[in-house]
């Protein structure tokens, strides 16, 4: 279980998540979120 404080911005065709700079393992989470749209198709 991962608990994060994230600011969510809704755009016309996408959703943007603003992660805190002090969050550990940012690189891993950004990589996973970047690949998410490929998994949903």
N, C-alpha and C positions, 0 to 999 in steps of 0.2 A: 504494500500500500504506500503510495506516494502522496503527500499532501503539499500542495503548492498554492501560493498567492499569485494569481495571474490576472492581468488586465486583458479583457477580451474586447476586441474591436471588430465589429461586423461591417463588412464592405458589400458591394453589390454581388460579387460572385465568389467571395472568399471570407474566411475568418482569420484574423491576425491575433496571435497571442503575444503579449509583452511579458517576458519572463524577468524576474529580478536578477540583477547583475551578481548578487552574492550567492546565487543558487549553485550548489555543487553539481558536478556532472552535466553542465550545460551542453557540452559538445555531444554527448550521447543522446540527450533528449531532443536536441535540434535535429540530429540525424534521423531519429525515429519519426519525428513529426514531419520531416521533409519527405519521407518515404510513405507516409500514411495515405496520400491520395492515390498512389499506385496500387495499394492493397484494396482500396474500395471499389475499383473498377472491375 
